[in-house]
Amino acid sequence: MIGEEVEKAMKFTMQKFPEVELVEFTVAPNVAPAEGMPHHEWLIEFSNPPKDPVAFRWSLIINCAN
């Protein structure tokens, strides 16, 4: 994943959740997890979090895949 893809995924996700106010976020690869496949870990700081964090998470995952 590159920075441009991450920014785009977050932008599209934020559009679906207008109540969300983002302070900042970062993404880091976890290439050798103790269990499971390699993946990216997100750290997101909200000043106003999503009403449905699970839906926000899935929307972000889907937007990353597109």
N, CA, C and O atoms as a MOPAC input file, in Angstrom:
PM7 MOZYME 1SCF
protein

 N      0.83600 1    -1.17500 1     0.00000 1
 C      0.00000 1     0.00000 1     0.00000 1
 C      0.87600 1     1.23300 1     0.00000 1
 O      1.85900 1     1.30600 1     0.73800 1
 N      0.52500 1     2.19300 1    -0.82100 1
 C      1.28700 1     3.44100 1    -0.83700 1
 C      0.44500 1     4.55700 1    -0.23600 1
 O     -0.77300 1     4.43600 1    -0.10500 1
 N      1.11100 1     5.63500 1     0.12500 1
 C      0.44900 1     6.75100 1     0.79600 1
 C     -0.75900 1     7.28100 1     0.04900 1
 O     -1.77900 1     7.59800 1     0.66000 1
 N     -0.65500 1     7.37900 1    -1.25800 1
 C     -1.75900 1     7.90600 1    -2.06400 1
 C     -2.99300 1     7.00500 1    -1.94600 1
 O     -4.11300 1     7.50700 1    -1.84700 1
 N     -2.80500 1     5.69800 1    -1.95600 1
 C     -3.92500 1     4.75500 1    -1.82300 1
 C     -4.57100 1     4.86400 1    -0.44400 1
 O     -5.79500 1     4.81900 1    -0.32200 1
 N     -3.75700 1     5.00700 1     0.57700 1
 C     -4.24400 1     5.13000 1     1.94500 1
 C     -5.07300 1     6.39900 1     2.09500 1
 O     -6.17100 1     6.36500 1     2.65100 1
 N     -4.55300 1     7.50700 1     1.60400 1
 C     -5.26200 1     8.79500 1     1.68500 1
 C     -6.59900 1     8.72300 1     0.94500 1
 O     -7.61200 1     9.21600 1     1.44100 1
 N     -6.60100 1     8.11500 1    -0.22900 1
 C     -7.81800 1     7.98800 1    -1.02800 1
 C     -8.85100 1     7.12200 1    -0.30700 1
 O    -10.03000 1     7.47500 1    -0.26300 1
 N     -8.42500 1     6.00600 1     0.25100 1
 C     -9.33500 1     5.12000 1     0.98100 1
 C     -9.95300 1     5.84100 1     2.17100 1
 O    -11.15400 1     5.71700 1     2.41400 1
 N     -9.15300 1     6.58800 1     2.91100 1
 C     -9.67500 1     7.31600 1     4.06600 1
 C    -10.63300 1     8.41200 1     3.60900 1
 O    -11.67100 1     8.61900 1     4.23800 1
 N    -10.31100 1     9.10400 1     2.54400 1
 C    -11.17100 1    10.17300 1     2.02100 1
 C    -12.55100 1     9.62300 1     1.67000 1
 O    -13.56300 1    10.19800 1     2.07100 1
 N    -12.60300 1     8.52000 1     0.92800 1
 C    -13.88000 1     7.93200 1     0.53100 1
 C    -14.65000 1     7.40500 1     1.73700 1
 O    -15.87600 1     7.50700 1     1.78200 1
 N    -13.95100 1     6.85300 1     2.69700 1
 C    -14.61000 1     6.35900 1     3.90600 1
 C    -15.20100 1     7.51200 1     4.69800 1
 O    -16.33100 1     7.41900 1     5.17700 1
 N    -14.45900 1     8.58800 1     4.84200 1
 C    -14.94500 1     9.75800 1     5.58200 1
 C    -16.20100 1    10.34600 1     4.93100 1
 O    -17.07100 1    10.86100 1     5.63300 1
 N    -16.30500 1    10.27600 1     3.61600 1
 C    -17.48100 1    10.79500 1     2.92700 1
 C    -18.73700 1    10.01500 1     3.30400 1
 O    -19.83200 1    10.57800 1     3.30300 1
 N    -18.59900 1     8.74200 1     3.62300 1
 C    -19.73800 1     7.91100 1     4.00300 1
 C    -20.13900 1     8.09700 1     5.46700 1
 O    -21.22900 1     7.69300 1     5.87100 1
 N    -19.26200 1     8.70400 1     6.25500 1
 C    -19.49900 1     8.88800 1     7.68000 1
 C    -19.29700 1    10.36100 1     8.03900 1
 O    -18.27300 1    10.72100 1     8.62100 1
 N    -20.27300 1    11.22100 1     7.69500 1
 C    -20.08600 1    12.67000 1     7.87600 1
 C    -19.94400 1    13.10400 1     9.33100 1
 O    -19.44000 1    14.19600 1     9.59400 1
 N    -20.37900 1    12.27000 1    10.28900 1
 C    -20.24600 1    12.62600 1    11.69500 1
 C    -18.80900 1    12.51800 1    12.19800 1
 O    -18.47900 1    13.05500 1    13.25500 1
 N    -17.96300 1    11.83400 1    11.45300 1
 C    -16.59800 1    11.56600 1    11.89400 1
 C    -15.71000 1    12.79800 1    11.71300 1
 O    -15.70100 1    13.44300 1    10.66500 1
 N    -14.97600 1    13.09000 1    12.76200 1
 C    -13.93800 1    14.12100 1    12.70400 1
 C    -12.61300 1    13.44700 1    13.02600 1
 O    -12.43200 1    12.86500 1    14.09600 1
 N    -11.70500 1    13.54000 1    12.08800 1
 C    -10.41600 1    12.86700 1    12.17300 1
 C     -9.35400 1    13.83300 1    12.67900 1
 O     -9.26700 1    14.96700 1    12.20700 1
 N     -8.55700 1    13.39300 1    13.62300 1
 C     -7.41800 1    14.18400 1    14.08700 1
 C     -6.20400 1    13.81600 1    13.23900 1
 O     -5.59100 1    14.67800 1    12.60900 1
 N     -5.86400 1    12.52900 1    13.23200 1
 C     -4.77300 1    12.03800 1    12.39700 1
 C     -4.82400 1    10.51500 1    12.34800 1
 O     -5.52100 1     9.87300 1    13.13400 1
 N     -4.07600 1     9.95900 1    11.41800 1
 C     -3.98900 1     8.50700 1    11.32700 1
 C     -2.64800 1     8.11600 1    10.72800 1
 O     -1.98400 1     8.91300 1    10.06500 1
 N     -2.26700 1     6.86800 1    10.97900 1
 C     -1.05700 1     6.31100 1    10.39900 1
 C     -1.31000 1     4.84600 1    10.07000 1
 O     -2.15100 1     4.19300 1    10.68600 1
 N     -0.58000 1     4.35100 1     9.10500 1
 C     -0.70300 1     2.96400 1     8.66800 1
 C      0.70800 1     2.37000 1     8.60300 1
 O      1.64000 1     2.99900 1     8.10200 1
 N      0.84000 1     1.15100 1     9.12000 1
 C      2.14900 1     0.49800 1     9.10500 1
 C      1.98600 1    -0.96700 1     8.70900 1
 O      1.04000 1    -1.62500 1     9.14300 1
 N      2.89500 1    -1.47700 1     7.89400 1
 C      2.80600 1    -2.89100 1     7.53300 1
 C      3.26400 1    -3.78800 1     8.69000 1
 O      4.19600 1    -3.45800 1     9.42400 1
 N      2.59700 1    -4.90500 1     8.82700 1
 C      3.02900 1    -5.93800 1     9.76000 1
 C      3.35800 1    -7.14700 1     8.88400 1
 O      2.48700 1    -7.96100 1     8.57800 1
 N      4.61500 1    -7.25000 1     8.49100 1
 C      5.02200 1    -8.26300 1     7.51900 1
 C      5.30500 1    -9.62900 1     8.12600 1
 O      5.37100 1   -10.62600 1     7.40600 1
 N      5.47400 1    -9.68600 1     9.44600 1
 C      5.76600 1   -10.96000 1    10.09600 1
 C      4.98000 1   -11.08500 1    11.40100 1
 O      5.57200 1   -11.13900 1    12.47900 1
 N      3.63900 1   -11.13200 1    11.30500 1
 C      2.85300 1   -11.25400 1    12.53900 1
 C      3.06600 1   -12.61300 1    13.21400 1
 O      3.41200 1   -13.59600 1    12.55900 1
 N      2.85600 1   -12.65000 1    14.50900 1
 C      2.99500 1   -13.90400 1    15.25300 1
 C      2.00200 1   -14.95100 1    14.75500 1
 O      2.28400 1   -16.14900 1    14.77300 1
 N      0.82900 1   -14.47800 1    14.30700 1
 C     -0.19100 1   -15.37200 1    13.76400 1
 C     -0.80000 1   -14.72800 1    12.52600 1
 O     -0.88200 1   -13.50300 1    12.43000 1
 N     -1.22400 1   -15.55400 1    11.58700 1
 C     -1.93800 1   -15.05200 1    10.42300 1
 C     -1.03500 1   -14.50500 1     9.32800 1
 O      0.19000 1   -14.62300 1     9.36200 1
 N     -1.70000 1   -13.90900 1     8.36900 1
 C     -1.02700 1   -13.37400 1     7.18500 1
 C     -0.49500 1   -11.96600 1     7.44700 1
 O     -0.97500 1   -11.28000 1     8.34900 1
 N      0.49300 1   -11.53500 1     6.66200 1
 C      0.93000 1   -10.14200 1     6.73800 1
 C     -0.25200 1    -9.20600 1     6.44700 1
 O     -1.14200 1    -9.54000 1     5.66500 1
 N     -0.24500 1    -8.05400 1     7.07700 1
 C     -1.33700 1    -7.10200 1     6.92100 1
 C     -0.86300 1    -5.70700 1     7.31100 1
 O      0.27200 1    -5.52100 1     7.74800 1
 N     -1.74400 1    -4.74100 1     7.14800 1
 C     -1.45200 1    -3.37200 1     7.57700 1
 C     -2.21800 1    -3.08600 1     8.85700 1
 O     -3.36500 1    -3.50600 1     9.01400 1
 N     -1.57700 1    -2.37300 1     9.76800 1
 C     -2.22200 1    -1.96000 1    11.00500 1
 C     -2.46800 1    -0.45600 1    10.94300 1
 O     -1.58400 1     0.31700 1    10.57500 1
 N     -3.67400 1    -0.05700 1    11.30700 1
 C     -4.07500 1     1.34500 1    11.29300 1
 C     -4.17600 1     1.84800 1    12.72000 1
 O     -4.65800 1     1.14100 1    13.60500 1
 N     -3.72000 1     3.07100 1    12.93800 1
 C     -3.94200 1     3.78000 1    14.19200 1
 C     -4.65300 1     5.07300 1    13.80800 1
 O     -4.10000 1     5.91300 1    13.09800 1
 N     -5.88300 1     5.22100 1    14.28600 1
 C     -6.70900 1     6.36800 1    13.90000 1
 C     -7.14100 1     7.11000 1    15.15700 1
 O     -7.66700 1     6.51000 1    16.09400 1
 N     -6.91400 1     8.42100 1    15.16700 1
 C     -7.35500 1     9.25600 1    16.28100 1
 C     -8.51800 1    10.11900 1    15.79400 1
 O     -8.40200 1    10.84300 1    14.80500 1
 N     -9.63700 1    10.02600 1    16.50600 1
 C    -10.83000 1    10.78800 1    16.16800 1
 C    -11.08400 1    11.85800 1    17.22700 1
 O    -10.86100 1    11.62300 1    18.41500 1
 N    -11.54700 1    13.02600 1    16.80400 1
 C    -12.10500 1    13.97400 1    17.76600 1
 C    -13.60000 1    13.71100 1    17.91100 1
 O    -14.19700 1    14.04300 1    18.93500 1
 N    -14.20500 1    13.11000 1    16.87600 1
 C    -15.58100 1    12.63300 1    16.92700 1
 C    -15.61200 1    11.28700 1    16.20100 1
 O    -15.54300 1    11.25300 1    14.97300 1
 N    -15.71500 1    10.18200 1    16.93500 1
 C    -15.62600 1     8.85400 1    16.32300 1
 C    -16.88400 1     8.47900 1    15.54300 1
 O    -17.92700 1     9.11100 1    15.70800 1
 N    -16.79300 1     7.46200 1    14.70000 1
 C    -17.97600 1     7.01200 1    13.96700 1
 C    -19.01500 1     6.41500 1    14.91300 1
 O    -18.67700 1     5.80900 1    15.93000 1
 N    -20.28800 1     6.60100 1    14.55400 1
 C    -21.36700 1     6.01800 1    15.35400 1
 C    -21.32700 1     4.49500 1    15.27600 1
 O    -21.68400 1     3.80300 1    16.22900 1
 N    -20.89000 1     3.98800 1    14.13500 1
 C    -20.77700 1     2.54100 1    13.94000 1
 C    -19.33700 1     2.21300 1    13.54000 1
 O    -19.02800 1     2.18000 1    12.34900 1
 N    -18.45100 1     1.97000 1    14.50700 1
 C    -17.04600 1     1.72700 1    14.19800 1
 C    -16.80600 1     0.49200 1    13.33600 1
 O    -15.85900 1     0.45900 1    12.54900 1
 N    -17.65100 1    -0.51700 1    13.47800 1
 C    -17.48800 1    -1.72400 1    12.66500 1
 C    -17.77400 1    -1.40600 1    11.19800 1
 O    -17.03600 1    -1.84200 1    10.31500 1
 N    -18.83000 1    -0.65800 1    10.93700 1
 C    -19.14700 1    -0.25800 1     9.55900 1
 C    -18.04500 1     0.62900 1     8.98500 1
 O    -17.70000 1     0.51200 1     7.80900 1
 N    -17.49200 1     1.51700 1     9.81700 1
 C    -16.39000 1     2.37800 1     9.37800 1
 C    -15.19900 1     1.51800 1     8.98000 1
 O    -14.58400 1     1.73100 1     7.93500 1
 N    -14.88300 1     0.55000 1     9.82400 1
 C    -13.74600 1    -0.35000 1     9.55500 1
 C    -13.93700 1    -1.07800 1     8.23000 1
 O    -13.03200 1    -1.10500 1     7.39600 1
 N    -15.11800 1    -1.67100 1     8.03500 1
 C    -15.35500 1    -2.41900 1     6.80100 1
 C    -15.35000 1    -1.51500 1     5.57700 1
 O    -14.87900 1    -1.91600 1     4.51200 1
 N    -15.86400 1    -0.31500 1     5.71600 1
 C    -15.83300 1     0.63100 1     4.60300 1
 C    -14.39000 1     0.97700 1     4.24300 1
 O    -14.04300 1     1.07100 1     3.06600 1
 N    -13.55900 1     1.16300 1     5.25200 1
 C    -12.15300 1     1.46000 1     5.00900 1
 C    -11.45300 1     0.28600 1     4.33000 1
 O    -10.65400 1     0.48800 1     3.41600 1
 N    -11.74300 1    -0.92700 1     4.76600 1
 C    -11.16200 1    -2.12700 1     4.13700 1
 C    -11.57100 1    -2.20800 1     2.67500 1
 O    -10.73500 1    -2.43200 1     1.80000 1
 N    -12.85300 1    -2.02500 1     2.41500 1
 C    -13.35200 1    -2.08600 1     1.03100 1
 C    -12.72300 1    -0.98800 1     0.17200 1
 O    -12.34400 1    -1.23200 1    -0.97400 1
 N    -12.61400 1     0.21800 1     0.72600 1
 C    -12.00700 1     1.30900 1    -0.04300 1
 C    -10.52300 1     1.08000 1    -0.29900 1
 O     -9.99200 1     1.54900 1    -1.30600 1
 N     -9.85800 1     0.37600 1     0.58500 1
 C     -8.44800 1     0.04600 1     0.35400 1
 C     -8.29200 1    -0.96300 1    -0.78100 1
 O     -7.30500 1    -0.94500 1    -1.51600 1
 N     -9.27800 1    -1.83500 1    -0.90700 1
 C     -9.21300 1    -2.87300 1    -1.93900 1
 C     -9.55500 1    -2.34300 1    -3.32800 1
 O     -9.21100 1    -2.95800 1    -4.33800 1
 N    -10.22500 1    -1.21400 1    -3.37000 1
 C    -10.64500 1    -0.66200 1    -4.67900 1
 C     -9.61300 1     0.23900 1    -5.29400 1
 O     -9.82700 1     0.76900 1    -6.38400 1

